[in-house]
Amino acid sequence: MEPLDDVRTDAYLRRLGAVRPARPTGDSLRELHLSHLRTVPFENLSIHLGEDLVLTRDAVFDKIVTAGRGGICYELNGGFAALLGALGHRVELLQGRVYGKDGALGVPYDHLALRVDGRWLADVGFGDHTAHPLDLDEPGEQKDPAGVFLVRPAPDEEDGGRGGGDLQVLRDGVPVYRLETRPRVLADFVTGAWWHRTSPESGFTRGPVCSRLTVDGGRITLRDRTLIATSADGDRTEEELATDEEVRAAYRAEFGIVLDRLPVPLHPRP
């Protein structure tokens, strides 16, 4: 992933409300990771606005920073990779497959995550996931505000016994996704993005969602017309927004997203 130039790096940092670190460290990565999750929402609005998902460094920067939007994993982690590279981190893009509720793995290039400095697993593009990067050198459980995580070698039987050295990420004992350790480039994920943008089997095509972490450790989510606030201790409130203007106002107030029209579900939920 080609790093950003200094002007774009400073603009990205302003978008996050962050300052340029003196040098790239695990602590500075941790702070930027948290700032990204609090500031740049996970959102699939482009799919329901008829917009393409363009996976280039410049297009991702323009969407996240210039337009003040968010995105799905390819965009969010792609943008974060370009920022981290500009700040001196060594960043590798990893392709993953997400486990469904039935335990089955999703399509290849289902997900994009980042290996940073050979040690950290950073992921600002999975919605409700880790607040902080995971330590790939830690074989045991890792406590995070979002739960207890574990990174371990993936079971060989899932890939026909090929023994590819994949990694499995678990949250509270449940497998979340499986990662190949071979580095990729952003263009490799175009097919996965196309599938998520078009397939009726993709959860992203069934309705718009926009979500971010809050400063107090909770989460604010707008799913279709339902505004959901979840506190850090799990308390949850829901509000049904009755008018289009209320929905647009929620996008502006909670996510800083200004829309001239509302997203329409591509393949509505049953």
Phi, psi and chi 1 to 4 in degrees:
 res  aa     phi    psi   chi1   chi2   chi3   chi4
   1 MET       -  121.7 -173.2   70.6  161.5      -
   2 GLU   -70.0  128.8 -175.0 -179.8   -5.1      -
   3 PRO   -67.0  162.2  -17.5   30.3      -      -
   4 LEU   -77.4  155.3  -61.0  171.3      -      -
   5 ASP   -77.0  175.9   59.2   30.1      -      -
   6 ASP   -63.7  -39.5  -77.1  -14.9      -      -
   7 VAL   -63.7  -46.0  171.4      -      -      -
   8 ARG   -71.3  -33.4  -69.7 -172.6  174.1 -171.7
   9 THR   -61.7  -46.1  -61.4      -      -      -
  10 ASP   -63.8  -37.7  -70.9  -20.6      -      -
  11 ALA   -66.5  -39.8      -      -      -      -
  12 TYR   -64.1  -43.4 -153.6  132.3      -      -
  13 LEU   -62.8  -38.2  -69.7  170.1      -      -
  14 ARG   -63.6  -38.1  -73.1 -165.4  -62.3  -88.2
  15 ARG   -58.8  -36.2  168.5   81.3  166.0   99.9
  16 LEU   -86.2   -8.6  -57.6 -175.8      -      -
  17 GLY    67.5   32.8      -      -      -      -
  18 ALA  -118.4  160.6      -      -      -      -
  19 VAL  -106.2  155.9  -62.0      -      -      -
  20 ARG   -68.0  123.9 -175.9 -174.8  -73.0  -99.7
  21 PRO   -65.8  150.6  -16.7   29.4      -      -
  22 ALA   -64.3  -35.0      -      -      -      -
  23 ARG  -157.3  158.2   58.4 -170.5  179.9   88.7
  24 PRO   -76.8  117.6   27.1  -32.9      -      -
  25 THR  -134.5  170.3   64.9      -      -      -
  26 GLY   -62.0  -37.5      -      -      -      -
  27 ASP   -67.0  -42.2  -73.1  -18.9      -      -
  28 SER   -68.0  -36.1   66.4      -      -      -
  29 LEU   -62.2  -42.9  170.4   63.4      -      -
  30 ARG   -60.5  -43.3 -178.3 -176.9  173.7   96.2
  31 GLU   -66.5  -42.3  -68.1  176.8    5.6      -
  32 LEU   -67.1  -38.0  -72.3  170.1      -      -
  33 HIS   -59.1  -47.4 -165.4  -83.9      -      -
  34 LEU   -67.3  -41.4 -171.7   57.7      -      -
  35 SER   -61.8  -39.6  -64.6      -      -      -
  36 HIS   -63.6  -45.3 -152.8  -70.4      -      -
  37 LEU   -64.7  -32.0  -68.9  168.8      -      -
  38 ARG   -80.7  -22.7  -71.6  172.7  172.0  171.9
  39 THR  -108.6  -42.1  -51.2      -      -      -
  40 VAL  -104.2  112.1 -176.0      -      -      -
  41 PRO   -74.0  149.1   26.4  -33.8      -      -
  42 PHE   -77.3  119.2  177.8   91.3      -      -
  43 GLU  -151.6  144.3   50.7  104.3  -26.8      -
  44 ASN  -112.9   27.9   66.0   -6.7      -      -
  45 LEU   -62.5  -33.6  -55.0 -175.2      -      -
  46 SER   -56.1  -37.6  -71.4      -      -      -
  47 ILE   -61.2  -34.9  -66.2  171.1      -      -
  48 HIS  -100.1    2.3  -54.4  -75.1      -      -
  49 LEU  -107.5    1.7  -70.0  168.1      -      -
  50 GLY    75.7   20.2      -      -      -      -
  51 GLU   -93.4  145.5  -58.2  169.5   -9.5      -
  52 ASP   -78.1  159.6 -160.9    2.8      -      -
  53 LEU  -103.1  100.6  -60.0  179.4      -      -
  54 VAL   -94.5  116.7 -178.2      -      -      -
  55 LEU  -100.7   75.0  -61.8 -172.1      -      -
  56 THR  -130.5  158.0   66.1      -      -      -
  57 ARG   -57.2  -46.0 -175.5 -157.1   64.0  172.1
  58 ASP   -67.6  -41.5  -68.9  -11.6      -      -
  59 ALA   -65.4  -40.3      -      -      -      -
  60 VAL   -66.4  -43.3  168.4      -      -      -
  61 PHE   -59.4  -47.0  173.0   87.3      -      -
  62 ASP   -60.8  -37.9  -73.8  -17.1      -      -
  63 LYS   -70.4  -48.0 -176.0  175.1 -178.3 -178.7
  64 ILE   -75.0  -44.1  -67.5  174.1      -      -
  65 VAL   -96.0  -54.9  179.1      -      -      -
  66 THR   -67.6  -45.9  -53.7      -      -      -
  67 ALA   -88.0  -10.2      -      -      -      -
  68 GLY    67.3   31.8      -      -      -      -
  69 ARG  -101.2 -173.1  -71.3  -83.6  -57.7  -83.0
  70 GLY  -119.3 -137.6      -      -      -      -
  71 GLY   168.3 -172.8      -      -      -      -
  72 ILE   -99.5 -174.3   60.3  174.9      -      -
  73 CYS   -55.1  -42.4   66.2      -      -      -
  74 TYR   -61.5  -38.5  -45.6  109.7      -      -
  75 GLU   -77.9  -48.0  -60.1  164.9  -58.8      -
  76 LEU   -66.4  -49.7  -62.7  179.0      -      -
  77 ASN   -73.4  -28.6  -77.4  -37.4      -      -
  78 GLY   -65.6  -44.5      -      -      -      -
  79 GLY   -64.7  -42.5      -      -      -      -
  80 PHE   -63.5  -37.2 -164.0   42.0      -      -
  81 ALA   -61.7  -42.9      -      -      -      -
  82 ALA   -65.0  -37.7      -      -      -      -
  83 LEU   -67.0  -48.4  172.8   64.9      -      -
  84 LEU   -62.4  -38.6  -66.7  177.1      -      -
  85 GLY   -61.5  -39.3      -      -      -      -
  86 ALA   -67.3  -25.4      -      -      -      -
  87 LEU   -90.4    3.6  -64.3  174.2      -      -
  88 GLY   101.3    2.2      -      -      -      -
  89 HIS   -80.2  151.6  -69.7  -80.0      -      -
  90 ARG   -94.5  118.1  179.1  165.8   56.0   88.5
  91 VAL  -122.2  133.3 -172.7      -      -      -
  92 GLU  -124.1  137.0  -63.6  167.8  -52.6      -
  93 LEU   -90.0  128.3  -81.3   57.1      -      -
  94 LEU  -116.6  138.4  -56.4 -177.8      -      -
  95 GLN   -93.5  140.6   84.3   92.3    2.5      -
  96 GLY  -133.1  164.1      -      -      -      -
  97 ARG  -125.0  129.6  -60.0  173.4   68.4 -173.4
  98 VAL   -90.1  138.3  179.3      -      -      -
  99 TYR   -78.4  130.8  -69.8   92.9      -      -
 100 GLY   -79.7  176.5      -      -      -      -
 101 LYS   -62.1  -24.9  -67.5 -178.9  179.3  179.2
 102 ASP   -86.5    2.1   59.6   -2.4      -      -
 103 GLY    87.1   -3.2      -      -      -      -
 104 ALA   -81.9  147.3      -      -      -      -
 105 LEU   -80.4  146.0  -76.4  167.9      -      -
 106 GLY   -77.7 -170.5      -      -      -      -
 107 VAL   -69.7  157.0  -62.1      -      -      -
 108 PRO   -58.0  147.6  -25.6   35.3      -      -
 109 TYR    58.9   32.8  -63.0   94.9      -      -
 110 ASP   -67.6  -29.7 -163.3   16.8      -      -
 111 HIS  -148.4  152.3 -175.5   55.6      -      -
 112 LEU  -122.5  125.3  163.7   60.3      -      -
 113 ALA  -129.8  173.0      -      -      -      -
 114 LEU  -123.6  134.6  -53.5  175.6      -      -
 115 ARG  -102.5  122.4 -178.9  168.7   53.2 -159.0
 116 VAL  -116.1  126.8 -177.4      -      -      -
 117 ASP    57.0   27.6  -61.2  -30.6      -      -
 118 GLY    70.8    0.5      -      -      -      -
 119 ARG  -128.0  -34.3  175.5  176.6  178.4  178.5
 120 TRP  -104.8  138.0  -56.0  103.7      -      -
 121 LEU  -100.2  105.4  177.4   59.9      -      -
 122 ALA  -102.3  140.6      -      -      -      -
 123 ASP  -154.4   99.8 -166.9  -15.4      -      -
 124 VAL  -103.6   16.4  -63.8      -      -      -
 125 GLY  -126.9   29.7      -      -      -      -
 126 PHE  -121.5   15.3 -159.2   65.2      -      -
 127 GLY    69.3 -126.4      -      -      -      -
 128 ASP   -75.5   94.7 -175.9   10.7      -      -
 129 HIS  -148.7 -153.4 -167.5   54.7      -      -
 130 THR   -67.6  140.2   59.6      -      -      -
 131 ALA   -77.5  -27.9      -      -      -      -
 132 HIS  -124.9  156.5  -53.4  123.8      -      -
 133 PRO   -61.0  150.2  -20.5   32.2      -      -
 134 LEU   -93.4  146.8  -64.3  174.9      -      -
 135 ASP   -90.0  112.9 -172.2  -13.2      -      -
 136 LEU   -72.3  -14.0  -66.6  172.3      -      -
 137 ASP   -87.8   -3.1  -70.1  -16.7      -      -
 138 GLU   -96.7  113.3  171.9   54.0   64.4      -
 139 PRO   -79.6  -15.0   28.8  -34.2      -      -
 140 GLY   -98.7 -169.7      -      -      -      -
 141 GLU   -70.5  147.5  -66.4 -178.8  -21.1      -
 142 GLN  -125.5  121.8  -58.3 -177.5   50.6      -
 143 LYS   -84.2  136.3  -67.2 -176.6  178.2  179.7
 144 ASP  -141.1  156.4 -177.7   89.1      -      -
 145 PRO   -54.8  -24.9  -29.5   36.3      -      -
 146 ALA   -87.9   -6.2      -      -      -      -
 147 GLY   145.5 -165.6      -      -      -      -
 148 VAL  -107.2  122.2  177.6      -      -      -
 149 PHE  -112.3  153.9  -70.4   80.9      -      -
 150 LEU  -143.2  131.3  178.8   67.3      -      -
 151 VAL  -112.4  120.2 -177.6      -      -      -
 152 ARG  -141.0  165.0   68.5 -178.4 -175.6 -172.9
 153 PRO   -59.4  137.6  -24.6   34.7      -      -
 154 ALA   -76.3  149.3      -      -      -      -
 155 PRO   -63.5  133.0  -11.3   20.5      -      -
 156 ASP   -66.4  -28.5  -73.6  -16.0      -      -
 157 GLU   -64.8  -19.8   59.8  -92.4   19.8      -
 158 GLU   -71.7  -24.5  -71.7 -178.7   -8.9      -
 159 ASP  -114.8   28.4   58.0   13.8      -      -
 160 GLY    73.4   19.2      -      -      -      -
 161 GLY    78.9   18.2      -      -      -      -
 162 ARG   -72.8  -16.5   67.4  178.4  173.9   84.6
 163 GLY    61.5   49.0      -      -      -      -
 164 GLY   -79.7   -2.2      -      -      -      -
 165 GLY    76.6   23.6      -      -      -      -
 166 ASP   -68.0  162.6  -67.8   -3.6      -      -
 167 LEU  -112.8  146.2  -61.5  175.4      -      -
 168 GLN  -117.0  129.9 -172.6 -177.2   60.2      -
 169 VAL  -105.6  125.9  177.7      -      -      -
 170 LEU  -117.5  145.6  -63.6   90.1      -      -
 171 ARG  -123.5  120.4  176.5 -176.9 -178.3  179.1
 172 ASP    51.5   40.6  -63.3  -29.1      -      -
 173 GLY    84.0   -3.2      -      -      -      -
 174 VAL  -107.9  127.8  178.5      -      -      -
 175 PRO   -61.0  132.4  -23.0   34.1      -      -
 176 VAL  -101.7  -56.2  176.2      -      -      -
 177 TYR  -154.3  164.9   54.1   67.8      -      -
 178 ARG  -117.6  132.4  177.9 -179.8  178.9  127.8
 179 LEU  -116.9  134.6  -67.2  171.9      -      -
 180 GLU   -78.6  146.7  -75.1 -170.6   -1.0      -
 181 THR   -94.5   -4.6   54.8      -      -      -
 182 ARG   -75.4  126.1  171.3 -172.2  168.4 -171.9
 183 PRO   -64.8  146.6  -20.6   32.4      -      -
 184 ARG  -124.3  175.4  -54.8  -71.7 -179.6  168.9
 185 VAL  -114.8  161.3  -63.1      -      -      -
 186 LEU   -60.1  -35.6 -169.6   57.1      -      -
 187 ALA   -63.1  -22.2      -      -      -      -
 188 ASP   -63.9  -20.9  -69.7  -22.4      -      -
 189 PHE   -94.3    5.6  -65.0   85.3      -      -
 190 VAL   -61.1  -42.1  168.0      -      -      -
 191 THR   -65.0  -42.3  -59.2      -      -      -
 192 GLY   -62.7  -40.1      -      -      -      -
 193 ALA   -65.2  -40.6      -      -      -      -
 194 TRP   -61.7  -43.1  172.7   82.6      -      -
 195 TRP   -62.0  -46.9 -173.7   88.3      -      -
 196 HIS   -66.6  -27.0  -83.7  -60.0      -      -
 197 ARG   -81.8  -21.2 -175.6  171.8   62.4   85.6
 198 THR  -122.3  -28.9   60.5      -      -      -
 199 SER   -76.1  134.3  174.2      -      -      -
 200 PRO   -62.3  -19.5  -19.1   30.9      -      -
 201 GLU   -82.4  -12.3  -63.2 -179.1   17.1      -
 202 SER   -79.4  131.7  166.9      -      -      -
 203 GLY   -62.7  -23.1      -      -      -      -
 204 PHE   -71.4  -22.9  -67.8  153.0      -      -
 205 THR   -87.8   -4.5   64.5      -      -      -
 206 ARG   -87.9   -9.4  -63.2  172.9 -171.3  168.5
 207 GLY   166.1  154.3      -      -      -      -
 208 PRO   -73.0  143.9   24.7  -31.8      -      -
 209 VAL  -143.5  143.0   63.3      -      -      -
 210 CYS  -143.4  128.3 -171.3      -      -      -
 211 SER  -152.2  144.3 -176.7      -      -      -
 212 ARG  -148.8  158.7   67.1  171.1  178.1   83.1
 213 LEU   -75.3  142.9 -163.3   67.1      -      -
 214 THR   -98.6  163.1   56.6      -      -      -
 215 VAL   -60.6  -33.4  174.3      -      -      -
 216 ASP   -84.5    8.8   61.3    1.9      -      -
 217 GLY    90.8    1.6      -      -      -      -
 218 GLY   -89.4 -159.8      -      -      -      -
 219 ARG  -148.8  140.6  177.8  165.5  -68.7  -84.7
 220 ILE  -116.5  130.7 -171.9   76.7      -      -
 221 THR  -137.0  136.3  -58.4      -      -      -
 222 LEU  -114.8  110.6 -178.4   55.8      -      -
 223 ARG  -114.3  113.9 -175.1  178.8  -63.7  -83.9
 224 ASP    55.0 -113.0  -64.7  -28.9      -      -
 225 ARG  -111.2   14.4  -70.2  174.9  173.2  -91.9
 226 THR  -104.8  119.9  -54.8      -      -      -
 227 LEU   -94.5  119.7 -173.4   63.1      -      -
 228 ILE  -116.8  124.0  -54.2  164.8      -      -
 229 ALA  -114.4  122.8      -      -      -      -
 230 THR  -119.0  127.6  -52.9      -      -      -
 231 SER   -82.5  169.1   68.5      -      -      -
 232 ALA   -62.3  -27.8      -      -      -      -
 233 ASP   -94.1    9.3   57.2   10.5      -      -
 234 GLY    97.7   -5.7      -      -      -      -
 235 ASP   -64.7  140.9  -69.6  -21.1      -      -
 236 ARG  -134.7  133.8  175.0 -174.3  172.6  110.3
 237 THR  -126.1  148.4   61.9      -      -      -
 238 GLU  -129.7  141.5  -64.4 -171.5    9.1      -
 239 GLU  -133.0  124.7  178.6 -174.4   -1.0      -
 240 GLU   -85.8  123.4  -66.3  -63.2  -34.1      -
 241 LEU   -90.6  123.6  -55.1  178.9      -      -
 242 ALA   -83.9  -32.7      -      -      -      -
 243 THR  -119.3  161.4   68.0      -      -      -
 244 ASP   -60.3  -39.1  -71.5   -3.3      -      -
 245 GLU   -65.2  -36.6 -179.3   50.0   41.4      -
 246 GLU   -63.3  -38.9  -73.7  179.4  -30.2      -
 247 VAL   -66.3  -48.0  176.6      -      -      -
 248 ARG   -60.6  -38.9  -77.2 -165.4  -68.5  -91.8
 249 ALA   -64.5  -36.9      -      -      -      -
 250 ALA   -66.6  -41.3      -      -      -      -
 251 TYR   -59.2  -42.8  -81.8  120.8      -      -
 252 ARG   -67.4  -49.2  -71.8 -166.6  -57.4  -91.0
 253 ALA   -71.6  -41.1      -      -      -      -
 254 GLU   -92.4  -24.8  -58.6  -63.9  -11.9      -
 255 PHE  -130.1   -4.1  -51.6  103.4      -      -
 256 GLY    68.4   22.1      -      -      -      -
 257 ILE  -103.3  123.3  -64.9  176.8      -      -
 258 VAL  -104.9  120.5  177.9      -      -      -
 259 LEU  -118.2  137.2  -62.0  175.5      -      -
 260 ASP   -90.6  -10.0   57.3    5.6      -      -
 261 ARG  -151.3  157.4   57.9 -168.0  172.6   92.6
 262 LEU   -92.5  147.0  -68.0 -179.0      -      -
 263 PRO   -67.3  143.5   22.6  -31.2      -      -
 264 VAL  -115.4  126.8  178.0      -      -      -
 265 PRO   -51.8  128.2  -26.2   34.5      -      -
 266 LEU   -70.4  -48.3 -173.0   62.7      -      -
 267 HIS  -128.2   86.9  -60.8  -63.7      -      -
 268 PRO   -54.1  147.5  -21.9   32.9      -      -
 269 ARG   -63.0  144.4  -64.5  178.7  178.1   88.4
 270 PRO   -58.3      -  -17.1   26.8      -      -
